[in-house]
Amino acid sequence: MWNLKLRGERAAILADALLSVPTSPYQQRSLEAALGLFLDLKTKKALHRAHTVSASALSRLLNVYEWDTAACWATLVQAQWDALLLAARRKHHPRLRLCVDLTSIPKTGRELPFVRVYHEVYGIHLVVLYAVYGDLKFP
């Protein structure tokens, strides 16, 4: 198992499944560093703060390298279904709720694509629909 400091057994299993998708060891190392950053609750989620790989290596992973991102999505969807089915086996069935969340990401600069002003925030505005089932949340 990779030496990621993850909380929970399911997160470790999911991280191992995701780390098996990239074919080269360089891509696996970069993905491991990115997952370690995003899953560590104590650090800010900025890719340039990675200690094990350079920021340019992470940029190449996300922007240049061609690897099977569809397999990553399939792995994530399967993990979400497994977690939902595991939660549904309990005797107490919570109510499934659908929630809508508006998130604004502030941006600066001129003539950026998709940037608008909404509620006095100049930036990109996302509408996220997610399902809530007990303690589980799925976008």
CNS distance restraints for C-alpha pairs under 8 A (distance, minus, plus):
assign (resid   1 and name CA) (resid  16 and name CA) 6.94 0.50 0.50
assign (resid   2 and name CA) (resid  16 and name CA) 7.23 0.50 0.50
assign (resid   2 and name CA) (resid  32 and name CA) 7.87 0.50 0.50
assign (resid   4 and name CA) (resid  12 and name CA) 7.91 0.50 0.50
assign (resid   4 and name CA) (resid  32 and name CA) 7.47 0.50 0.50
assign (resid   4 and name CA) (resid  36 and name CA) 5.87 0.50 0.50
assign (resid   5 and name CA) (resid  36 and name CA) 6.91 0.50 0.50
assign (resid   5 and name CA) (resid  40 and name CA) 7.21 0.50 0.50
assign (resid   6 and name CA) (resid  11 and name CA) 6.47 0.50 0.50
assign (resid   6 and name CA) (resid  12 and name CA) 6.10 0.50 0.50
assign (resid   6 and name CA) (resid  36 and name CA) 7.49 0.50 0.50
assign (resid   6 and name CA) (resid  39 and name CA) 6.46 0.50 0.50
assign (resid   6 and name CA) (resid  40 and name CA) 6.98 0.50 0.50
assign (resid   7 and name CA) (resid  11 and name CA) 6.58 0.50 0.50
assign (resid   7 and name CA) (resid  12 and name CA) 7.48 0.50 0.50
assign (resid   8 and name CA) (resid  12 and name CA) 6.58 0.50 0.50
assign (resid   9 and name CA) (resid  13 and name CA) 6.29 0.50 0.50
assign (resid  10 and name CA) (resid  14 and name CA) 6.10 0.50 0.50
assign (resid  11 and name CA) (resid  15 and name CA) 6.02 0.50 0.50
assign (resid  12 and name CA) (resid  16 and name CA) 6.17 0.50 0.50
assign (resid  13 and name CA) (resid  17 and name CA) 6.27 0.50 0.50
assign (resid  14 and name CA) (resid  18 and name CA) 6.16 0.50 0.50
assign (resid  14 and name CA) (resid  75 and name CA) 7.71 0.50 0.50
assign (resid  14 and name CA) (resid  76 and name CA) 7.57 0.50 0.50
assign (resid  14 and name CA) (resid  79 and name CA) 6.91 0.50 0.50
assign (resid  15 and name CA) (resid  19 and name CA) 6.01 0.50 0.50
assign (resid  15 and name CA) (resid  35 and name CA) 7.42 0.50 0.50
assign (resid  16 and name CA) (resid  20 and name CA) 6.41 0.50 0.50
assign (resid  17 and name CA) (resid  21 and name CA) 7.15 0.50 0.50
assign (resid  17 and name CA) (resid  75 and name CA) 7.04 0.50 0.50
assign (resid  18 and name CA) (resid  72 and name CA) 5.99 0.50 0.50
assign (resid  18 and name CA) (resid  75 and name CA) 6.89 0.50 0.50
assign (resid  19 and name CA) (resid  28 and name CA) 5.82 0.50 0.50
assign (resid  19 and name CA) (resid  31 and name CA) 6.78 0.50 0.50
assign (resid  19 and name CA) (resid  32 and name CA) 6.71 0.50 0.50
assign (resid  20 and name CA) (resid  28 and name CA) 7.48 0.50 0.50
assign (resid  21 and name CA) (resid  67 and name CA) 7.78 0.50 0.50
assign (resid  21 and name CA) (resid  68 and name CA) 6.80 0.50 0.50
assign (resid  21 and name CA) (resid  71 and name CA) 6.74 0.50 0.50
assign (resid  21 and name CA) (resid  72 and name CA) 6.74 0.50 0.50
assign (resid  22 and name CA) (resid  27 and name CA) 5.83 0.50 0.50
assign (resid  22 and name CA) (resid  28 and name CA) 5.68 0.50 0.50
assign (resid  22 and name CA) (resid  67 and name CA) 5.90 0.50 0.50
assign (resid  22 and name CA) (resid  68 and name CA) 6.98 0.50 0.50
assign (resid  23 and name CA) (resid  27 and name CA) 7.11 0.50 0.50
assign (resid  23 and name CA) (resid  28 and name CA) 7.32 0.50 0.50
assign (resid  23 and name CA) (resid  67 and name CA) 7.44 0.50 0.50
assign (resid  24 and name CA) (resid  28 and name CA) 6.38 0.50 0.50
assign (resid  25 and name CA) (resid  29 and name CA) 6.07 0.50 0.50
assign (resid  26 and name CA) (resid  30 and name CA) 6.25 0.50 0.50
assign (resid  27 and name CA) (resid  31 and name CA) 6.05 0.50 0.50
assign (resid  27 and name CA) (resid  61 and name CA) 6.17 0.50 0.50
assign (resid  28 and name CA) (resid  32 and name CA) 5.99 0.50 0.50
assign (resid  29 and name CA) (resid  33 and name CA) 6.28 0.50 0.50
assign (resid  29 and name CA) (resid  53 and name CA) 7.53 0.50 0.50
assign (resid  30 and name CA) (resid  34 and name CA) 6.27 0.50 0.50
assign (resid  30 and name CA) (resid  53 and name CA) 6.33 0.50 0.50
assign (resid  30 and name CA) (resid  57 and name CA) 6.44 0.50 0.50
assign (resid  30 and name CA) (resid  58 and name CA) 5.60 0.50 0.50
assign (resid  30 and name CA) (resid  61 and name CA) 6.66 0.50 0.50
assign (resid  31 and name CA) (resid  35 and name CA) 6.06 0.50 0.50
assign (resid  31 and name CA) (resid  58 and name CA) 7.54 0.50 0.50
assign (resid  31 and name CA) (resid  61 and name CA) 7.38 0.50 0.50
assign (resid  32 and name CA) (resid  36 and name CA) 6.04 0.50 0.50
assign (resid  33 and name CA) (resid  37 and name CA) 6.27 0.50 0.50
assign (resid  33 and name CA) (resid  50 and name CA) 6.41 0.50 0.50
assign (resid  33 and name CA) (resid  51 and name CA) 7.86 0.50 0.50
assign (resid  33 and name CA) (resid  52 and name CA) 6.38 0.50 0.50
assign (resid  33 and name CA) (resid  53 and name CA) 6.72 0.50 0.50
assign (resid  34 and name CA) (resid  38 and name CA) 6.26 0.50 0.50
assign (resid  34 and name CA) (resid  47 and name CA) 6.82 0.50 0.50
assign (resid  34 and name CA) (resid  50 and name CA) 7.38 0.50 0.50
assign (resid  34 and name CA) (resid  58 and name CA) 7.27 0.50 0.50
assign (resid  35 and name CA) (resid  39 and name CA) 5.88 0.50 0.50
assign (resid  36 and name CA) (resid  40 and name CA) 5.96 0.50 0.50
assign (resid  37 and name CA) (resid  43 and name CA) 7.02 0.50 0.50
assign (resid  37 and name CA) (resid  44 and name CA) 7.81 0.50 0.50
assign (resid  37 and name CA) (resid  45 and name CA) 6.22 0.50 0.50
assign (resid  37 and name CA) (resid  46 and name CA) 7.65 0.50 0.50
assign (resid  37 and name CA) (resid  47 and name CA) 7.29 0.50 0.50
assign (resid  37 and name CA) (resid  49 and name CA) 7.98 0.50 0.50
assign (resid  37 and name CA) (resid  50 and name CA) 6.80 0.50 0.50
assign (resid  38 and name CA) (resid  45 and name CA) 5.79 0.50 0.50
assign (resid  45 and name CA) (resid  49 and name CA) 7.97 0.50 0.50
assign (resid  46 and name CA) (resid  50 and name CA) 7.90 0.50 0.50
assign (resid  47 and name CA) (resid  55 and name CA) 6.38 0.50 0.50
assign (resid  47 and name CA) (resid  58 and name CA) 7.15 0.50 0.50
assign (resid  48 and name CA) (resid  54 and name CA) 7.33 0.50 0.50
assign (resid  48 and name CA) (resid  55 and name CA) 4.90 0.50 0.50
assign (resid  49 and name CA) (resid  55 and name CA) 7.77 0.50 0.50
assign (resid  50 and name CA) (resid  54 and name CA) 6.80 0.50 0.50
assign (resid  50 and name CA) (resid  55 and name CA) 7.04 0.50 0.50
assign (resid  53 and name CA) (resid  57 and name CA) 6.38 0.50 0.50
assign (resid  53 and name CA) (resid  58 and name CA) 7.27 0.50 0.50
assign (resid  54 and name CA) (resid  58 and name CA) 6.64 0.50 0.50
assign (resid  55 and name CA) (resid  59 and name CA) 6.16 0.50 0.50
assign (resid  56 and name CA) (resid  60 and name CA) 6.10 0.50 0.50
assign (resid  57 and name CA) (resid  61 and name CA) 6.26 0.50 0.50
assign (resid  58 and name CA) (resid  62 and name CA) 6.34 0.50 0.50
assign (resid  59 and name CA) (resid  63 and name CA) 5.80 0.50 0.50
assign (resid  59 and name CA) (resid  64 and name CA) 7.47 0.50 0.50
assign (resid  60 and name CA) (resid  64 and name CA) 4.71 0.50 0.50
assign (resid  60 and name CA) (resid  65 and name CA) 5.93 0.50 0.50
assign (resid  61 and name CA) (resid  65 and name CA) 5.33 0.50 0.50
assign (resid  68 and name CA) (resid  72 and name CA) 6.94 0.50 0.50
assign (resid  69 and name CA) (resid  73 and name CA) 6.36 0.50 0.50
assign (resid  70 and name CA) (resid  74 and name CA) 6.14 0.50 0.50
assign (resid  71 and name CA) (resid  75 and name CA) 6.10 0.50 0.50
assign (resid  72 and name CA) (resid  76 and name CA) 6.22 0.50 0.50
assign (resid  73 and name CA) (resid  77 and name CA) 6.09 0.50 0.50
assign (resid  74 and name CA) (resid  78 and name CA) 6.10 0.50 0.50
assign (resid  75 and name CA) (resid  79 and name CA) 6.17 0.50 0.50
assign (resid  76 and name CA) (resid  80 and name CA) 6.20 0.50 0.50
assign (resid  77 and name CA) (resid  81 and name CA) 6.25 0.50 0.50
assign (resid  78 and name CA) (resid  82 and name CA) 6.11 0.50 0.50
assign (resid  79 and name CA) (resid  83 and name CA) 6.17 0.50 0.50
assign (resid  80 and name CA) (resid  84 and name CA) 6.14 0.50 0.50
assign (resid  80 and name CA) (resid 138 and name CA) 7.18 0.50 0.50
assign (resid  81 and name CA) (resid  85 and name CA) 6.03 0.50 0.50
assign (resid  82 and name CA) (resid  86 and name CA) 6.06 0.50 0.50
assign (resid  83 and name CA) (resid  87 and name CA) 6.18 0.50 0.50
assign (resid  83 and name CA) (resid 136 and name CA) 7.97 0.50 0.50
assign (resid  84 and name CA) (resid  88 and name CA) 6.12 0.50 0.50
assign (resid  84 and name CA) (resid 133 and name CA) 7.69 0.50 0.50
assign (resid  84 and name CA) (resid 136 and name CA) 7.47 0.50 0.50
assign (resid  85 and name CA) (resid  89 and name CA) 6.47 0.50 0.50
assign (resid  86 and name CA) (resid  90 and name CA) 7.68 0.50 0.50
assign (resid  88 and name CA) (resid  93 and name CA) 6.34 0.50 0.50
assign (resid  94 and name CA) (resid 133 and name CA) 6.23 0.50 0.50
assign (resid  94 and name CA) (resid 134 and name CA) 5.48 0.50 0.50
assign (resid  95 and name CA) (resid 133 and name CA) 6.35 0.50 0.50
assign (resid  95 and name CA) (resid 134 and name CA) 7.27 0.50 0.50
assign (resid  96 and name CA) (resid 131 and name CA) 6.90 0.50 0.50
assign (resid  96 and name CA) (resid 132 and name CA) 5.83 0.50 0.50
assign (resid  96 and name CA) (resid 133 and name CA) 4.83 0.50 0.50
assign (resid  96 and name CA) (resid 134 and name CA) 7.60 0.50 0.50
assign (resid  97 and name CA) (resid 131 and name CA) 5.70 0.50 0.50
assign (resid  97 and name CA) (resid 132 and name CA) 5.08 0.50 0.50
assign (resid  97 and name CA) (resid 133 and name CA) 6.54 0.50 0.50
assign (resid  98 and name CA) (resid 129 and name CA) 6.95 0.50 0.50
assign (resid  98 and name CA) (resid 130 and name CA) 5.80 0.50 0.50
assign (resid  98 and name CA) (resid 131 and name CA) 4.57 0.50 0.50
assign (resid  98 and name CA) (resid 132 and name CA) 6.24 0.50 0.50
assign (resid  99 and name CA) (resid 129 and name CA) 5.73 0.50 0.50
assign (resid  99 and name CA) (resid 130 and name CA) 5.42 0.50 0.50
assign (resid  99 and name CA) (resid 131 and name CA) 6.25 0.50 0.50
assign (resid  99 and name CA) (resid 132 and name CA) 7.35 0.50 0.50
assign (resid 100 and name CA) (resid 127 and name CA) 6.86 0.50 0.50
assign (resid 100 and name CA) (resid 128 and name CA) 5.72 0.50 0.50
assign (resid 100 and name CA) (resid 129 and name CA) 4.61 0.50 0.50
assign (resid 100 and name CA) (resid 130 and name CA) 6.54 0.50 0.50
assign (resid 101 and name CA) (resid 127 and name CA) 5.78 0.50 0.50
assign (resid 101 and name CA) (resid 128 and name CA) 5.12 0.50 0.50
assign (resid 101 and name CA) (resid 129 and name CA) 6.43 0.50 0.50
assign (resid 102 and name CA) (resid 125 and name CA) 7.01 0.50 0.50
assign (resid 102 and name CA) (resid 126 and name CA) 5.78 0.50 0.50
assign (resid 102 and name CA) (resid 127 and name CA) 4.68 0.50 0.50
assign (resid 102 and name CA) (resid 128 and name CA) 6.35 0.50 0.50
assign (resid 103 and name CA) (resid 125 and name CA) 5.76 0.50 0.50
assign (resid 103 and name CA) (resid 126 and name CA) 5.15 0.50 0.50
assign (resid 103 and name CA) (resid 127 and name CA) 6.38 0.50 0.50
assign (resid 103 and name CA) (resid 128 and name CA) 7.55 0.50 0.50
assign (resid 104 and name CA) (resid 121 and name CA) 7.21 0.50 0.50
assign (resid 104 and name CA) (resid 123 and name CA) 6.51 0.50 0.50
assign (resid 104 and name CA) (resid 124 and name CA) 5.76 0.50 0.50
assign (resid 104 and name CA) (resid 125 and name CA) 4.38 0.50 0.50
assign (resid 104 and name CA) (resid 126 and name CA) 6.23 0.50 0.50
assign (resid 105 and name CA) (resid 123 and name CA) 5.41 0.50 0.50
assign (resid 105 and name CA) (resid 124 and name CA) 5.17 0.50 0.50
assign (resid 105 and name CA) (resid 125 and name CA) 6.27 0.50 0.50
assign (resid 106 and name CA) (resid 121 and name CA) 6.36 0.50 0.50
assign (resid 106 and name CA) (resid 122 and name CA) 5.67 0.50 0.50
assign (resid 106 and name CA) (resid 123 and name CA) 4.22 0.50 0.50
assign (resid 106 and name CA) (resid 124 and name CA) 6.54 0.50 0.50
assign (resid 107 and name CA) (resid 115 and name CA) 7.46 0.50 0.50
assign (resid 107 and name CA) (resid 122 and name CA) 6.17 0.50 0.50
assign (resid 107 and name CA) (resid 123 and name CA) 4.54 0.50 0.50
assign (resid 107 and name CA) (resid 124 and name CA) 7.09 0.50 0.50
assign (resid 108 and name CA) (resid 122 and name CA) 7.47 0.50 0.50
assign (resid 108 and name CA) (resid 123 and name CA) 7.41 0.50 0.50
assign (resid 111 and name CA) (resid 115 and name CA) 7.82 0.50 0.50
assign (resid 114 and name CA) (resid 123 and name CA) 7.95 0.50 0.50
assign (resid 114 and name CA) (resid 124 and name CA) 6.25 0.50 0.50
assign (resid 115 and name CA) (resid 122 and name CA) 6.72 0.50 0.50
assign (resid 115 and name CA) (resid 123 and name CA) 4.81 0.50 0.50
assign (resid 115 and name CA) (resid 124 and name CA) 5.00 0.50 0.50
assign (resid 115 and name CA) (resid 125 and name CA) 7.84 0.50 0.50
assign (resid 116 and name CA) (resid 121 and name CA) 7.98 0.50 0.50
assign (resid 116 and name CA) (resid 122 and name CA) 5.66 0.50 0.50
assign (resid 116 and name CA) (resid 123 and name CA) 5.59 0.50 0.50
assign (resid 116 and name CA) (resid 124 and name CA) 6.44 0.50 0.50
assign (resid 116 and name CA) (resid 125 and name CA) 7.69 0.50 0.50
assign (resid 117 and name CA) (resid 121 and name CA) 5.33 0.50 0.50
assign (resid 117 and name CA) (resid 122 and name CA) 4.40 0.50 0.50
assign (resid 117 and name CA) (resid 123 and name CA) 6.41 0.50 0.50
assign (resid 118 and name CA) (resid 122 and name CA) 6.73 0.50 0.50
assign (resid 118 and name CA) (resid 125 and name CA) 7.67 0.50 0.50
assign (resid 128 and name CA) (resid 139 and name CA) 6.94 0.50 0.50
assign (resid 129 and name CA) (resid 139 and name CA) 6.01 0.50 0.50
assign (resid 130 and name CA) (resid 137 and name CA) 6.64 0.50 0.50
assign (resid 130 and name CA) (resid 138 and name CA) 5.30 0.50 0.50
assign (resid 130 and name CA) (resid 139 and name CA) 4.03 0.50 0.50
assign (resid 131 and name CA) (resid 137 and name CA) 5.65 0.50 0.50
assign (resid 131 and name CA) (resid 138 and name CA) 5.17 0.50 0.50
assign (resid 131 and name CA) (resid 139 and name CA) 6.37 0.50 0.50
assign (resid 132 and name CA) (resid 136 and name CA) 5.72 0.50 0.50
assign (resid 132 and name CA) (resid 137 and name CA) 4.57 0.50 0.50
assign (resid 132 and name CA) (resid 138 and name CA) 6.58 0.50 0.50
assign (resid 133 and name CA) (resid 137 and name CA) 6.53 0.50 0.50
